């Protein structure tokens, strides 16, 4: 993999900071931090083991601590907050946006949340409580109540005067949200439309009434899909009665997309995207040990199947030599289908309406590849052991296992989703078990039938 300029910059920055911390040059480390954004500081904190991480955290300027906490993963954040006093935490969260503050407080003890709430004015407290009542992975949990609204019966000139009176406009404001007297969502007024419309026109005549608001209960993955499909920069969020609650901006959606990508990758290894890479040995070993235990059980099951054919293996040693080929080819083919299915389900591209067509397509692809590679393996095996029957047996076993792998790779995600189990988390283990057991059973079974 080619290293990008950004990666080289990160590596260089980490090396210089690590060298400064190891040599005790805290002033130099503090100067390095002074030129960095909170997200870049968060990346450094996640890249350091315990000890140097705590030293670096002490060097982070107090005005950057809150925003830095927003960008680190959950486990690292919990460790940093655990070493802060409630007073320091309250001070660090003073200037945070409401949605970011809600993300920080969702996992904090009630006493800490109450202390932060007491330090806020009534308006900000109500806005924060409105976000906290929704799950973190929903539109309501992602939204920021800080919006600019205008009435539909106002004129363009009225809106412009209103904007001039405002002391501050929220970042990434590309549209104004149009509401009625009861704060019910009616549409959007893009800034481009505002600037190019005649001053005497009413907002109701130029607003975009076709843009739909997002329900507060909408899952964050659906929010991300809508942003992608409609090229959104921001979107309003409403409650069940149509009243405006806040808005979601593109920076929050980017975080969701990244988290989903990390989740899909790490879950296949039984890991979590929020895990601390530099967590203590015992903690990491305990977390990974669970999946090693599951894998051991599946391996014992495959070994038990092999043991059923012990007599065959003792008489035909060639079967033991060739046996891994069948399981390995099935595992690769099944993984290809499994990844396609998991991705399709996550993106909403695969459902009950097209699953049958996809199954037929995957079976056709597998059959074609199976015939080609079964012929290759059969020829190699036949020449290797000077036995035509062995070549035919492994070729037939390979085709059968590849077909079973394709069926399992597409079926497992649907079955797991129906059981409310994350397919990315358990799919690989189940698929490996099936391809191993079926591969060994078919290959050794055919060997017993035709070679003894």
C-alpha positions as CSV (number, residue, x, y, z in Angstrom):
1,X,0.0,0.0,0.0
2,X,1.4,3.4,-1.0
3,X,1.8,5.8,1.9
4,X,0.1,9.1,1.3
5,X,1.5,12.5,2.1
6,X,-1.1,12.8,4.9
7,X,0.1,9.5,6.4
8,X,3.7,10.6,6.3
9,X,2.8,13.8,8.0
10,X,1.0,11.9,10.8
11,X,3.9,9.5,11.2
12,X,6.4,12.3,11.4
13,X,4.2,14.2,13.9
14,X,3.8,11.2,16.1
15,X,7.6,10.4,16.0
16,X,8.5,14.0,17.0
17,X,5.9,14.1,19.8
18,X,7.0,10.7,21.1
19,X,10.6,11.8,21.1
20,X,9.8,15.0,23.0
21,X,7.7,13.1,25.6
22,X,10.4,10.4,26.1
23,X,13.1,13.0,26.6
24,X,11.0,15.1,29.0
25,X,10.9,18.1,26.6
26,X,7.3,19.0,27.6
27,X,7.7,22.6,26.3
28,X,8.6,21.2,22.8
29,X,5.6,18.9,23.0
30,X,3.3,21.7,24.0
31,X,4.5,23.8,21.0
32,X,3.8,20.9,18.7
33,X,0.2,20.7,20.0
34,X,-0.3,24.4,19.7
35,X,-0.5,24.2,15.9
36,X,-2.8,21.2,15.8
37,X,-6.6,21.0,15.5
38,X,-8.6,19.0,18.2
39,X,-9.1,16.1,15.7
40,X,-5.4,15.9,15.1
41,X,-4.7,15.9,18.8
42,X,-7.3,13.2,19.3
43,X,-5.5,11.1,16.7
44,X,-2.2,11.4,18.6
45,X,-3.9,10.5,21.9
46,X,-5.2,7.3,20.3
47,X,-1.8,6.5,18.9
48,X,0.0,6.6,22.2
49,X,0.2,3.9,24.9
50,X,-0.9,4.6,28.5
51,X,1.6,6.8,30.3
52,X,2.7,9.0,27.4
53,X,-1.0,9.5,26.6
54,X,-1.7,10.8,30.1
55,X,1.3,13.1,29.9
56,X,0.1,14.4,26.5
57,X,-3.4,15.0,27.9
58,X,-2.0,17.2,30.6
59,X,-0.3,19.3,28.0
60,X,-3.5,19.9,25.9
61,X,-4.8,23.4,26.3
62,X,-8.0,23.6,28.4
63,X,-9.9,25.4,25.5
64,X,-9.2,22.4,23.2
65,X,-10.0,19.6,25.7
66,X,-13.7,19.4,25.1
67,X,-13.4,19.3,21.3
68,X,-10.6,16.8,21.5
69,X,-12.7,14.5,23.7
70,X,-15.4,14.5,21.0
71,X,-13.0,13.1,18.4
72,X,-11.4,10.2,20.4
73,X,-13.0,6.8,20.5
74,X,-15.3,5.8,23.4
75,X,-12.7,3.7,25.3
76,X,-10.0,6.3,25.1
77,X,-12.5,9.0,26.0
78,X,-13.7,7.1,29.0
79,X,-10.1,6.7,30.3
80,X,-9.3,10.4,29.9
81,X,-12.6,11.6,31.5
82,X,-12.0,9.2,34.3
83,X,-8.9,11.1,35.3
84,X,-10.7,14.5,35.2
85,X,-12.6,16.2,38.0
86,X,-16.2,17.1,37.4
87,X,-15.2,20.7,37.6
88,X,-12.6,20.3,34.8
89,X,-15.1,18.3,32.7
90,X,-17.7,21.1,33.0
91,X,-15.1,23.7,32.0
92,X,-14.0,21.6,29.0
93,X,-17.6,21.3,27.7
94,X,-18.5,25.0,28.0
95,X,-18.0,25.9,24.3
96,X,-19.2,22.6,22.7
97,X,-22.0,22.4,20.3
98,X,-25.1,20.7,21.8
99,X,-24.9,17.6,19.7
100,X,-21.2,17.1,20.6
101,X,-21.9,17.7,24.3
102,X,-24.7,15.1,24.1
103,X,-22.3,12.6,22.7
104,X,-19.9,13.2,25.6
105,X,-22.5,13.0,28.3
106,X,-24.5,9.9,27.2
107,X,-22.1,7.5,28.9
108,X,-21.3,9.6,31.9
109,X,-22.7,9.0,35.5
110,X,-25.9,10.9,36.3
111,X,-24.1,13.1,38.8
112,X,-21.7,14.4,36.2
113,X,-24.6,15.0,33.7
114,X,-26.5,17.0,36.4
115,X,-23.4,19.0,37.2
116,X,-23.0,20.0,33.6
117,X,-26.6,20.8,33.2
118,X,-26.5,23.1,36.3
119,X,-23.7,25.0,34.8
120,X,-25.8,25.8,31.7
121,X,-28.4,28.5,31.2
122,X,-32.0,27.4,30.9
123,X,-32.2,27.6,27.1
124,X,-29.1,25.5,26.5
125,X,-30.1,23.1,29.2
126,X,-33.5,22.5,27.4
127,X,-31.7,22.0,24.1
128,X,-29.3,19.5,25.5
129,X,-32.1,17.5,27.2
130,X,-33.9,17.4,23.9
131,X,-31.0,15.7,22.3
132,X,-30.3,13.4,25.2
133,X,-33.7,11.8,25.1
134,X,-32.9,10.2,21.7
135,X,-30.5,7.3,21.1
136,X,-27.0,8.3,20.0
137,X,-27.4,6.4,16.7
138,X,-30.6,8.2,15.6
139,X,-31.3,11.5,13.8
140,X,-32.4,13.0,17.1
141,X,-29.2,11.9,18.8
142,X,-27.1,13.4,16.0
143,X,-28.9,16.7,15.6
144,X,-27.8,20.1,16.8
145,X,-30.8,22.2,18.1
146,X,-28.9,25.4,17.0
147,X,-30.8,26.5,13.9
148,X,-31.8,29.6,12.0
149,X,-35.5,29.6,11.3
150,X,-37.7,32.1,9.4
151,X,-41.5,32.3,9.1
152,X,-43.1,31.5,5.8
153,X,-45.1,34.8,5.7
154,X,-42.0,36.9,6.1
155,X,-40.5,38.8,3.2
156,X,-37.0,38.4,1.8
157,X,-36.2,41.8,3.1
158,X,-37.4,40.9,6.6
159,X,-35.2,37.8,6.5
160,X,-32.1,39.7,5.5
161,X,-32.7,42.2,8.3
162,X,-33.1,39.3,10.7
163,X,-29.8,37.8,9.7
164,X,-28.0,41.1,10.2
165,X,-29.3,41.3,13.7
166,X,-28.0,37.9,14.6
167,X,-24.7,37.9,16.5
168,X,-23.7,34.5,15.1
169,X,-24.8,32.0,12.4
170,X,-24.2,28.3,13.0
171,X,-21.4,26.8,10.9
172,X,-22.2,24.9,7.7
173,X,-25.5,26.9,7.3
174,X,-26.4,26.5,3.7
175,X,-30.2,26.9,4.1
176,X,-32.6,28.6,6.5
177,X,-35.4,26.5,7.9
178,X,-38.9,27.7,7.2
179,X,-41.5,27.1,10.0
180,X,-45.0,28.3,10.8
181,X,-46.2,30.1,13.9
182,X,-46.3,26.8,15.8
183,X,-42.7,25.9,14.8
184,X,-43.8,23.2,12.4
185,X,-41.5,22.5,9.5
186,X,-42.6,23.8,6.1
187,X,-39.6,23.9,3.9
188,X,-36.1,25.3,3.3
189,X,-34.8,28.6,2.0
190,X,-31.4,28.1,0.4
191,X,-29.0,31.0,0.9
192,X,-28.5,31.3,-2.8
193,X,-32.3,31.8,-3.3
194,X,-32.3,34.3,-0.5
195,X,-29.6,36.4,-2.0
196,X,-31.0,36.3,-5.6
197,X,-34.7,36.9,-4.8
198,X,-36.5,40.3,-4.9
199,X,-36.7,41.9,-1.4
200,X,-40.5,42.2,-1.6
201,X,-41.2,38.5,-2.2
202,X,-42.6,36.3,0.5
203,X,-40.6,33.3,1.8
204,X,-43.5,31.1,1.0
205,X,-43.3,31.8,-2.7
206,X,-39.6,31.1,-3.1
207,X,-38.9,28.4,-0.5
208,X,-38.2,24.7,-1.3
209,X,-41.2,22.9,0.0
210,X,-40.2,19.6,-1.5
211,X,-37.3,19.0,0.8
212,X,-38.4,16.5,3.4
213,X,-37.3,16.7,7.1
214,X,-35.8,13.7,8.8
215,X,-37.8,12.1,11.7
216,X,-35.9,12.2,15.0
217,X,-36.1,8.4,15.3
218,X,-34.5,7.7,11.9
219,X,-31.4,5.5,12.3
220,X,-28.0,7.2,11.7
221,X,-27.3,4.8,8.8
222,X,-30.4,5.9,7.0
223,X,-29.5,9.5,7.7
224,X,-26.1,8.9,6.1
225,X,-27.7,7.3,3.1
226,X,-30.1,10.2,2.5
227,X,-27.2,12.7,2.7
228,X,-25.3,10.7,0.1
229,X,-28.3,10.2,-2.2
230,X,-29.4,13.8,-2.1
231,X,-25.9,15.5,-1.8
232,X,-27.0,17.3,1.4
233,X,-24.9,19.6,3.5
234,X,-27.5,19.9,6.3
235,X,-31.0,18.6,6.9
236,X,-33.8,19.5,9.4
237,X,-35.0,17.1,12.1
238,X,-38.6,17.0,13.3
239,X,-40.6,15.1,15.9
240,X,-43.7,13.0,15.4
241,X,-45.9,16.0,15.1
242,X,-43.8,17.8,12.5
243,X,-42.3,20.3,14.9
244,X,-38.7,21.4,14.2
245,X,-36.2,20.0,16.7
246,X,-32.8,20.8,15.1
247,X,-30.6,20.0,12.1
248,X,-28.0,17.5,11.1
249,X,-24.8,18.7,9.3
250,X,-22.4,16.9,7.0
251,X,-19.6,16.7,9.6
252,X,-21.8,14.5,11.8
253,X,-22.6,12.3,8.8
254,X,-19.0,11.8,7.9
255,X,-18.4,10.5,11.5
256,X,-21.2,8.0,11.0
257,X,-19.8,6.8,7.7
258,X,-16.3,6.3,9.2
259,X,-17.6,4.5,12.2
260,X,-19.7,2.2,10.0
261,X,-16.6,1.4,7.9
262,X,-14.5,0.7,10.9
263,X,-17.3,-1.4,12.4
264,X,-17.7,-3.6,9.3
265,X,-13.9,-4.2,9.1
266,X,-13.2,-4.9,12.7
267,X,-16.4,-6.9,13.5
268,X,-15.3,-9.6,11.1
269,X,-12.3,-10.2,13.5
270,X,-14.6,-10.0,16.6
271,X,-13.2,-6.6,17.5
272,X,-14.9,-3.2,18.1
273,X,-14.2,0.1,16.5
274,X,-14.4,1.8,19.8
275,X,-11.7,-0.4,21.4
276,X,-8.5,1.3,22.5
277,X,-5.6,0.0,20.4
278,X,-3.2,0.5,23.4
279,X,-5.5,-0.9,26.0
280,X,-3.8,-3.0,28.8
281,X,-2.8,-6.5,27.9
282,X,-5.2,-8.3,30.3
283,X,-8.1,-6.3,29.0
284,X,-7.4,-6.9,25.3
285,X,-6.6,-10.5,25.9
286,X,-10.0,-11.0,27.7
287,X,-11.9,-9.3,25.0
288,X,-10.3,-11.3,22.1
289,X,-10.3,-14.5,24.1
290,X,-14.0,-14.9,23.7
291,X,-13.8,-15.1,19.9
292,X,-10.8,-17.4,20.1
293,X,-12.9,-19.7,22.3
294,X,-15.7,-19.6,19.7
295,X,-13.2,-20.4,17.0
296,X,-11.8,-23.3,19.0
297,X,-15.2,-24.8,19.2
298,X,-15.7,-24.6,15.5
299,X,-12.2,-26.0,14.9
300,X,-13.0,-29.0,17.2
301,X,-16.2,-29.6,15.2
302,X,-14.1,-29.7,12.0
303,X,-11.6,-32.0,13.7
304,X,-14.4,-34.3,14.8
305,X,-15.6,-34.7,11.2
306,X,-12.0,-35.5,10.1
307,X,-11.8,-38.1,12.9
308,X,-14.8,-39.9,11.5
309,X,-12.7,-40.8,8.5
310,X,-9.5,-41.8,10.4
311,X,-9.4,-45.2,8.8
312,X,-9.7,-43.7,5.3
313,X,-6.8,-41.3,6.0
314,X,-4.6,-44.1,7.3
315,X,-5.0,-46.0,4.1
316,X,-5.0,-43.1,1.6
317,X,-2.5,-40.5,2.8
318,X,-3.0,-38.4,-0.3
319,X,-6.4,-37.3,1.1
320,X,-4.8,-35.8,4.1
321,X,-2.4,-33.9,1.9
322,X,-5.1,-32.5,-0.3
323,X,-7.8,-31.9,2.3
324,X,-6.9,-28.3,3.2
325,X,-7.4,-27.2,-0.4
326,X,-11.1,-28.0,-0.4
327,X,-11.7,-26.2,2.9
328,X,-9.6,-23.2,1.9
329,X,-11.2,-22.7,-1.5
330,X,-14.6,-22.9,0.0
331,X,-13.7,-20.4,2.7
332,X,-12.5,-17.9,0.1
333,X,-15.5,-18.2,-2.2
334,X,-17.9,-18.0,0.8
335,X,-16.2,-14.9,2.1
336,X,-16.6,-13.2,-1.2
337,X,-20.3,-13.8,-1.2
338,X,-20.6,-13.0,2.5
339,X,-18.9,-9.6,2.2
340,X,-21.2,-8.7,-0.8
341,X,-24.3,-9.7,1.2
342,X,-23.3,-7.7,4.3
343,X,-22.4,-4.6,2.3
344,X,-25.7,-4.9,0.3
345,X,-27.7,-5.2,3.5
346,X,-25.9,-2.3,5.1
347,X,-26.5,0.0,2.1
348,X,-30.1,-1.1,1.6
349,X,-29.3,-2.6,-1.8
350,X,-30.3,-6.1,-1.0
351,X,-33.7,-7.2,0.4
352,X,-36.3,-9.9,0.0
353,X,-37.3,-8.5,-3.5
354,X,-33.9,-9.2,-5.1
355,X,-32.3,-11.8,-2.8
356,X,-33.5,-14.7,-5.1
357,X,-31.9,-13.1,-8.2
358,X,-28.7,-12.5,-6.3
359,X,-28.6,-16.1,-5.1
360,X,-29.0,-17.3,-8.7
361,X,-26.2,-15.0,-9.8
362,X,-23.9,-16.1,-7.0
363,X,-24.6,-19.7,-7.7
364,X,-23.8,-19.2,-11.4
365,X,-20.6,-17.4,-10.6
366,X,-19.5,-20.1,-8.1
367,X,-20.4,-22.9,-10.5
368,X,-18.3,-21.3,-13.3
369,X,-15.3,-20.7,-11.0
370,X,-15.8,-24.1,-9.5
371,X,-15.7,-25.9,-12.8
372,X,-12.5,-24.1,-13.9
373,X,-10.6,-24.5,-10.6
374,X,-11.9,-28.0,-10.0
375,X,-10.4,-29.0,-13.3
376,X,-7.1,-27.4,-12.5
377,X,-6.9,-29.0,-9.0
378,X,-8.0,-32.4,-10.4
379,X,-5.3,-32.4,-13.1
380,X,-2.6,-31.3,-10.6
381,X,-3.7,-33.9,-8.0
382,X,-4.0,-36.7,-10.6
383,X,-0.5,-36.1,-11.9
384,X,0.9,-35.6,-8.4
385,X,-0.3,-38.9,-7.0
386,X,-0.6,-40.7,-10.3
387,X,-4.2,-41.5,-9.5
388,X,-7.0,-40.4,-11.7
389,X,-9.7,-41.2,-9.0
390,X,-8.1,-38.8,-6.5
391,X,-8.2,-36.0,-9.1
392,X,-11.9,-36.7,-9.8
393,X,-12.8,-36.9,-6.1
394,X,-11.2,-33.6,-5.1
395,X,-12.6,-31.9,-8.2
396,X,-16.1,-33.0,-7.3
397,X,-15.7,-32.1,-3.6
398,X,-14.4,-28.7,-4.6
399,X,-17.5,-27.9,-6.7
400,X,-19.9,-29.1,-4.0
401,X,-18.1,-27.1,-1.3
402,X,-18.0,-23.9,-3.4
403,X,-21.7,-24.1,-4.1
404,X,-22.5,-24.7,-0.4
405,X,-20.2,-21.8,0.5
406,X,-22.1,-19.4,-1.9
407,X,-25.4,-20.4,-0.4
408,X,-24.1,-20.0,3.1
409,X,-22.4,-16.7,2.4
410,X,-25.6,-15.2,1.1
411,X,-28.0,-16.8,3.6
412,X,-26.1,-16.2,6.8
413,X,-26.4,-12.4,6.8
414,X,-30.2,-12.6,6.3
415,X,-30.6,-15.2,9.0
416,X,-28.5,-13.3,11.5
417,X,-30.3,-10.0,10.7
418,X,-33.6,-11.8,11.3
419,X,-32.3,-12.8,14.7
420,X,-31.2,-9.2,15.4
421,X,-27.5,-10.3,15.4
422,X,-24.9,-8.2,13.5
423,X,-23.9,-10.2,10.4
424,X,-20.5,-8.6,10.4
425,X,-19.8,-9.8,13.9
426,X,-20.8,-13.5,13.6
427,X,-21.0,-14.2,9.9
428,X,-17.3,-15.1,9.4
429,X,-17.2,-17.6,12.2
430,X,-20.4,-19.4,11.0
431,X,-19.2,-19.4,7.4
432,X,-15.8,-20.9,8.3
433,X,-17.5,-23.6,10.3
434,X,-19.8,-24.5,7.4
435,X,-17.1,-24.5,4.7
436,X,-14.7,-26.6,6.8
437,X,-17.3,-29.2,7.9
438,X,-18.9,-29.5,4.5
439,X,-15.6,-29.6,2.7
440,X,-14.0,-32.2,4.9
441,X,-17.2,-34.3,5.0
442,X,-17.7,-34.3,1.2
443,X,-14.0,-34.9,0.3
444,X,-13.4,-37.6,2.8
445,X,-16.8,-39.2,2.2
446,X,-16.2,-39.4,-1.5
447,X,-12.7,-40.8,-0.8
448,X,-14.2,-43.5,1.5
449,X,-16.8,-44.5,-1.1
450,X,-14.5,-44.7,-4.1
451,X,-11.0,-45.4,-2.9
452,X,-11.5,-48.1,-0.3
